[in-house]
Amino acid sequence: MGRAYSLDLRERVVAAVAAGESCRAVAATFKVSVASVVKWSQRFRRTGSAAAKPMGGNRPYVLAGERDWLLQRLAAQPDITLRALLTELAERGIKVSYYAIWHFFEHEGISFKKRMARPVRKGFRHDSLTSLHQRIRSRGDTPAKMEIRASWS
C-alpha cells in the first residue's frame, strides 16, 4: 500500500479550491486525481483539516466482544455451521459477514474441516475401477474371456 500525500500538498490543494478554482483545474495543476481533490475538500469542510486518516495499526476483531458466547456456543454444539452462527448472531442484533466469523475462528485456531465417515483404503481409487471397466469394454473383452486369458498365462 502506498503512502498518503503530504499535509502540505493537501493544504495547498484545499486552498486553491477555496480560492474558487475548479476541482479539475486544481487536479491538473497539482497532478493528483480529481477524486482526491474532492475528498480532501470535503474532509476539510467537515473536520477543518485535510490531513490523512491513520493507516494500518492493530484493529480489533469485530467479534472480539462476542468471543465467550461464540466459544460457549461451539462447545454446546460442535457441529454447528458458520452460516448457523451467522443467523444466531443476527438474532442477537450483531450484523457481521460470513468472513468475519470465519476469520474469528481462524484467529482462535479452530477449524471446521470435514471428516470422512470412514477412512479410505490406501491405494484404492474409485475412478481406477471405472477406467478398468472402460478398457475392458473397448477391447471387447468380457470377464469370462479375461479369466480364460489369465488361466493360460
Rosetta blueprint (number, residue, H / E / L):
1 M L
2 G L
3 R L
4 A L
5 Y L
6 S L
7 L H
8 D H
9 L H
10 R H
11 E H
12 R H
13 V H
14 V H
15 A H
16 A H
17 V H
18 A H
19 A L
20 G L
21 E L
22 S L
23 C H
24 R H
25 A H
26 V H
27 A H
28 A H
29 T H
30 F H
31 K L
32 V L
33 S L
34 V H
35 A H
36 S H
37 V H
38 V H
39 K H
40 W H
41 S H
42 Q H
43 R H
44 F H
45 R H
46 R H
47 T H
48 G L
49 S L
50 A L
51 A L
52 A L
53 K L
54 P L
55 M L
56 G L
57 G L
58 N L
59 R L
60 P L
61 Y L
62 V L
63 L L
64 A H
65 G H
66 E H
67 R H
68 D H
69 W H
70 L H
71 L H
72 Q H
73 R H
74 L H
75 A H
76 A H
77 Q L
78 P L
79 D L
80 I L
81 T L
82 L H
83 R H
84 A H
85 L H
86 L H
87 T H
88 E H
89 L H
90 A H
91 E H
92 R L
93 G L
94 I L
95 K L
96 V L
97 S L
98 Y H
99 Y H
100 A H
101 I H
102 W H
103 H H
104 F H
105 F H
106 E H
107 H H
108 E H
109 G L
110 I L
111 S L
112 F L
113 K L
114 K L
115 R L
116 M L
117 A L
118 R L
119 P L
120 V L
121 R L
122 K L
123 G L
124 F L
125 R L
126 H H
127 D H
128 S H
129 L H
130 T H
131 S H
132 L H
133 H H
134 Q H
135 R H
136 I H
137 R H
138 S H
139 R H
140 G L
141 D L
142 T L
143 P H
144 A H
145 K H
146 M H
147 E H
148 I H
149 R H
150 A H
151 S H
152 W H
153 S L
